[in-house]
Amino acid sequence: MEFVRVKRKNRGVKVEKTFREISVALSAGVSIPINFSDTRPNHIVITNGSTGTVYISRSANVGTSNYDYMVLPGQRFQCIFGMGINQINAIGVDSGSIGVQSYEAELDPVAVALANMGDSVSSTIVGSLANQITLQSNAIDTGTGTPHTSLTDETLTFTISGASTSRTIIFEIADPVKGVYQNLALPTKLGDTTYTPQLQTAGGSDTLPETWQVDIPANFSFRARISVAPVGGNVNISGYTKAVIS
């Protein structure tokens, strides 16, 4: 582990930070504590280098149903902790490694403004540049689930999983004026080089999850509606949004 103290200018404000970058090996299904008690950073960046989803929590009981943040394979997730943090805990669906960058820095008001301000400023976590959302949770029947309404221009990345052996999910969006949901062809299906935009999918399970990505304009609402009841189990659809900075 190497520590580097750096002084730099950031929008005219001098920032002093202690930077640490480590690689953490994960065994499938095993919780790993990552300790920062010697530096107590207020910024942490997680890069998922494994082939499966990684779940992060302040709780030692982190799991697929008990987590604060979910980091998809190949994704980079940044959080801002207003009061600093001593430890986080990680668990991976698959074995592999994650990169963890941590540092102490003066909080950037622009970053905080872009962050998810659902948590109050006085709480431990001021917010994150990626905002976790759930569109469907343990769904076993048809339904609209929980629509997501964007506060700014956002990129939404979400994964369809669950125990069901078949299901049909339709992608829909509504404008802030009329509020009427219409079909939306999603332009990106991660990992599929032959993919063309689709209005719906019949895929997505625990054994073969599907990950999709779409841009949502400010104040529009997006939902993943289950139009045909799942067979053989449930459907889960969750992911995160990240503000589009122009």
C-alpha positions in Angstrom: 0.0 0.0 0.0 1.4 3.4 -0.9 0.3 6.8 0.4 0.9 10.0 -1.6 0.2 13.4 -0.3 -0.8 15.8 -3.0 -1.6 19.5 -3.1 -3.5 20.7 -6.2 -5.7 23.5 -7.4 -9.4 22.6 -7.9 -11.5 25.4 -9.4 -9.3 27.9 -7.6 -9.4 26.1 -4.3 -6.4 24.3 -2.8 -7.1 20.7 -2.0 -4.8 18.5 0.1 -5.5 14.8 0.0 -4.0 11.4 1.1 -4.4 9.0 -1.8 -4.5 5.2 -1.5 -5.1 2.7 -4.3 -5.4 -1.1 -3.6 -6.6 -4.2 -5.3 -8.9 -6.4 -3.2 -9.4 -10.1 -4.1 -12.9 -11.5 -3.8 -14.1 -15.1 -3.4 -17.6 -15.8 -4.6 -20.1 -15.2 -1.9 -17.6 -14.3 0.8 -17.8 -10.9 2.6 -14.5 -8.9 2.6 -13.9 -6.0 5.0 -12.0 -3.0 3.5 -10.5 -0.9 6.3 -9.7 2.9 6.2 -9.4 3.6 9.9 -5.9 5.0 9.5 -7.0 7.6 6.9 -10.8 7.9 7.2 -11.3 9.1 3.6 -14.4 11.0 2.4 -14.1 9.9 -1.2 -14.0 6.3 -2.4 -14.0 4.9 -6.0 -14.8 1.3 -6.6 -13.9 -0.4 -10.0 -15.4 -3.8 -10.5 -12.9 -6.0 -12.3 -14.8 -9.2 -11.7 -17.3 -10.9 -14.0 -20.1 -10.6 -11.6 -21.9 -7.9 -9.6 -20.3 -6.6 -6.4 -22.3 -5.4 -3.5 -21.0 -2.8 -1.1 -22.2 -1.9 2.4 -21.2 -0.2 5.6 -22.7 -3.3 7.3 -20.6 -6.4 7.9 -23.7 -8.4 6.9 -23.4 -7.3 3.3 -25.2 -9.5 0.8 -27.3 -9.6 -2.4 -30.3 -8.4 -0.4 -28.5 -6.2 2.1 -26.3 -3.6 0.5 -25.8 0.1 0.1 -24.4 0.1 -3.4 -24.3 -2.3 -6.3 -21.4 -2.2 -8.8 -21.9 -4.0 -12.1 -19.1 -5.8 -13.9 -16.7 -3.4 -15.5 -18.3 -0.4 -13.9 -16.7 2.4 -11.8 -18.6 3.7 -8.9 -17.8 6.9 -6.9 -19.2 7.9 -3.5 -18.7 11.0 -1.3 -18.8 10.5 2.5 -19.3 13.9 4.2 -17.9 12.8 7.5 -15.4 10.2 6.3 -15.7 6.5 6.8 -13.6 3.8 8.6 -14.7 0.6 6.7 -16.8 -0.7 3.9 -17.6 -4.4 3.2 -17.8 -6.0 -0.2 -19.1 -9.3 -1.5 -19.0 -10.6 -5.1 -21.3 -12.9 -7.0 -18.1 -14.3 -8.7 -14.5 -14.5 -7.7 -12.3 -11.8 -9.0 -10.9 -8.5 -7.9 -12.0 -4.9 -7.4 -9.9 -1.7 -7.4 -10.4 0.6 -4.5 -9.2 4.2 -4.6 -9.7 6.3 -1.5 -8.6 9.8 -0.5 -9.4 12.7 1.8 -10.3 16.0 0.0 -12.2 19.1 0.5 -15.8 18.4 -0.6 -16.4 19.8 -4.1 -19.8 21.7 -4.0 -20.4 20.9 -7.7 -20.0 17.2 -7.1 -22.2 17.3 -4.1 -24.9 19.2 -6.1 -24.8 16.4 -8.7 -24.9 13.7 -6.1 -28.0 11.9 -4.9 -29.2 14.3 -2.2 -31.8 11.8 -0.9 -29.7 11.5 2.2 -29.5 14.7 4.3 -26.2 16.6 4.3 -25.8 15.8 8.0 -25.8 12.1 7.4 -22.7 9.9 7.0 -23.1 9.7 3.2 -23.7 13.1 1.6 -24.4 11.4 -1.7 -23.0 9.5 -4.6 -22.3 10.4 -8.2 -24.2 7.2 -9.0 -27.7 6.9 -7.6 -29.0 3.3 -7.1 -32.6 2.6 -8.1 -35.0 -0.4 -8.2 -37.5 -0.8 -11.0 -38.9 -4.2 -10.1 -38.3 -6.1 -6.8 -39.2 -9.8 -6.4 -42.0 -9.4 -8.9 -44.0 -12.6 -9.6 -46.9 -11.0 -11.6 -47.5 -8.4 -14.3 -47.1 -4.8 -13.2 -45.5 -1.4 -13.7 -43.0 -1.7 -10.8 -41.4 1.5 -9.5 -40.9 4.1 -12.2 -37.8 6.3 -12.0 -38.1 10.0 -12.6 -34.9 11.8 -13.4 -33.9 15.1 -11.8 -31.3 15.9 -14.4 -30.2 14.4 -17.7 -29.1 10.9 -16.7 -27.7 7.7 -18.0 -29.5 4.7 -16.6 -27.8 1.3 -16.4 -29.9 -1.6 -15.0 -29.8 -5.4 -14.8 -32.7 -7.8 -15.2 -32.3 -10.9 -13.1 -34.4 -13.3 -10.9 -35.4 -17.0 -10.6 -38.0 -16.9 -13.4 -37.6 -19.1 -16.4 -39.6 -16.7 -18.7 -40.9 -13.2 -18.6 -41.7 -10.3 -20.9 -40.6 -6.7 -20.0 -41.5 -3.6 -22.0 -39.5 -0.4 -21.8 -41.5 2.8 -21.5 -41.0 6.5 -20.9 -43.3 9.4 -20.0 -42.7 13.1 -20.5 -43.2 15.5 -17.6 -46.1 17.4 -19.2 -48.6 14.7 -20.3 -47.2 11.9 -18.1 -48.4 9.3 -20.6 -46.1 6.2 -20.9 -45.0 5.3 -24.4 -42.8 2.5 -25.8 -39.1 3.3 -25.8 -36.5 1.4 -27.9 -33.4 1.0 -25.7 -30.2 1.7 -27.7 -27.7 -0.3 -25.7 -27.6 -3.9 -24.4 -24.2 -4.5 -22.7 -22.1 -7.4 -24.0 -24.1 -7.9 -27.2 -22.2 -6.8 -30.3 -25.0 -7.8 -32.7 -27.7 -5.9 -30.8 -30.2 -3.6 -32.4 -32.6 -1.3 -30.4 -35.5 -3.1 -28.8 -38.8 -2.1 -27.3 -38.9 -5.1 -25.0 -37.0 -8.2 -23.8 -37.9 -11.7 -22.8 -34.5 -12.3 -21.3 -32.9 -11.7 -17.9 -32.5 -14.3 -15.1 -30.1 -15.2 -12.3 -28.2 -17.6 -14.6 -28.2 -15.3 -17.6 -28.8 -11.7 -16.5 -29.2 -8.9 -19.0 -27.8 -5.4 -18.5 -29.2 -2.4 -20.4 -28.3 1.3 -20.7 -30.4 4.3 -21.8 -30.2 8.1 -21.5 -33.2 9.8 -19.8 -33.9 13.5 -20.2 -34.4 15.6 -17.1 -37.8 15.2 -15.5 -38.8 12.3 -17.7 -40.0 9.0 -16.1 -38.8 5.6 -17.1 -40.2 2.2 -16.2 -39.7 -1.5 -17.0 -43.2 -2.9 -17.1 -43.7 -6.7 -16.8 -46.4 -7.4 -19.5 -46.5 -11.2 -19.2 -46.4 -12.8 -15.8 -43.1 -14.5 -14.9 -43.0 -18.3 -14.9 -41.0 -20.3 -12.4 -39.9 -17.5 -10.1 -39.4 -13.8 -9.6 -38.0 -10.9 -11.6 -35.7 -8.2 -10.2 -34.6 -5.1 -12.1 -32.2 -2.7 -10.5 -29.2 -0.5 -11.3 -28.1 3.0 -11.1 -28.2 6.4 -12.7 -25.4 8.8 -13.3 -25.8 12.5 -14.2 -24.8 13.4 -17.7 -22.4 16.4 -17.5 -22.2 18.4 -20.6 
